[in-house]
Amino acid sequence: MRTRTKHLVAALVAGIMAMSLASCGGDDAAGKDAFAVGLLLPSRAVPRWEHSDKPFVEQRLKELCPRCTMEYGNAENDAARQRQQMISMITKGVEVLILDAADTRALRSSIQEARKADVPVVAYDRLAEGPISGYVTVDGAQVGRLQGEALLKAMRDRGKGENIVMLNGDPTSPNAAWYKRGVLSVIKGKVTIGRSYDTLGWSKENAHTNMSAAIAALGPDRIDGVLAANDSIAAGAIAAFKSAGVRKPPPITGQDADIEAVRRIITGEQYMTVYKPFEAEADAAATMAVALARGEELEDVATTTTDSPTTEGIPSVLLTPSAVTVDSIEQTLVKSGVYTVDQICTPQLRRACEKAGLAE
């Protein structure tokens, strides 16, 4: 993938909001048109899709186009199911699709069919192959770099060993390779990778199986850190250590800032996660979708262009992620309104939250 940045990412939110206001202003265009937008998400294994992305996209669509409706489908990690959902939405007459592909290659022919039906497709979070009209994601290389840097720091702070296990994402997702490249750019030559596994479906269960295999092969005392690609994978790794009788696991990374992962960070089970600005991502995708449905260009919302294996110059938005450790939960997640302290700190976590400086 080659990305050519035209503007600073710092200007992104202002650009998106300007586009949004323009769409809703003037002669009240948002109140006059009414069309359907299709939203296709890949799974329920990762909590963010149902808990964050779907409601954020739906909310922003209503703000941009009050008379518009949203068709929704979740593929549950089944590319064939997602193809059927796409065909159904096109048949029903949606004007535009927001697609997070369960399998970016397998959906290529369906995206071509959408183009033939004059239904533009916005690739959401991961870049699908085929004639994509717009693309919104978070800088995957930076996600990996943040994970790698945090893991190295945690291992240095413990002052013990350099052997790690890598629990990568699903190989069908281009994001998994993107994250991995970012990680390796930081840790290569600084650690020994004892075992490396791909995690099908990004699932906790598959991560548990892989981590258990690593513990059996290496021994828990010879694992000094775990590079877990996201929070579901981190949860599986932690469960595997518990099953092996390990009371204090080594530093474990994550991604997505799932609320359960944040709670694990507070209790010390998980070292860090990476927060990706879901609301800004959903905002940009909804703004692109509405503009495309209205026949407008994307130059006012896109801040860069991206080349996929099949398409060059896709108008894109590339957002910046943030590392979250116990010391930065308040600054990164609470003050920005992602979670309240009450949402994070259950009664069982009250003492740990006070120690982390999160008590109300």
Summary of the structure (lengths in Angstrom):
residues: 360
radius of gyration: 20.8
end to end distance: 44.8
largest distance: 67.5
contacts: 1319
relative contact order: 0.15
helix: 48%
strand: 18%
